[in-house]
Amino acid sequence: MQAYYGVFCPPREAILTGLANRPPETEILVAATDRIIAFAAFAAIYPGPGLQPGFFLKELYVAGSERGKDTGKALMKRLAGLAVERGFGRIDWTAARANQQLLKFYDGLGGDRKEDRVFYRLEGEKLKALAGR
């Protein structure tokens, strides 16, 4: 995934430590054969419409060799099933506007695009500045 996004990939030990110490509110669904081929990382959020909980899908990643084989759709179906089982009212996520293949995939799931929203990110030095550090 890090290579796909063109960003630094920490050493394996750091990845395993990060997974073991991830916030307890986060969950990860994994699709695997003899290796991990896809995953969905998500967390419960509150409130949603009608003060109902929902999920925020942070990351849906499918290995390049597995794209177009319904692996991503299977993960999203399982996530939708978990939401319904838990009485959650929705799943929210973001997608890169420039990735037309990804948008087509999400459109095919039946999700509605919410063009009235803007996705923001506060990180790095700006995050520390706002925190007063």
C-alpha positions, 0 to 999 in steps of 0.5 A: 500500500505504501508503494502504491501511494508513493510514501515511506514504508516503515520496517516490518517490526514498526508495522507490526508494533503499530498494528498491535498498538492501534487505537482500540476503536479501530478494526481491520478486515483482511482478505487473504490467500497465502498472503494478505491481498486486501484490507479495510481499516475502519472505526465506529463514529458517533453521531450520525443522522438521527444520533445513530452510530456509523462506520468511517472507512479510513482505508480500503486497499486491494493489491494491484494483482487482485483488483477487478476480482470482487475482493474490494466488493467482498470487503465492503459487503462484509463491512456493510453486514457488520454495520447492519448487525451492530445497528449502525446507520451508515458508512462514510469514506473518502475517495480521491477525485482524480482516481476515476477507476476508484470512483467507478468502483464506489459508485457501483456499490450504490454509495451516494457521492456527497459533493457538498463536503470537503475533506480536510487534514490537519497533520505534522507541524500544523497539528502541533501548532494548533495543539500549542506545541 
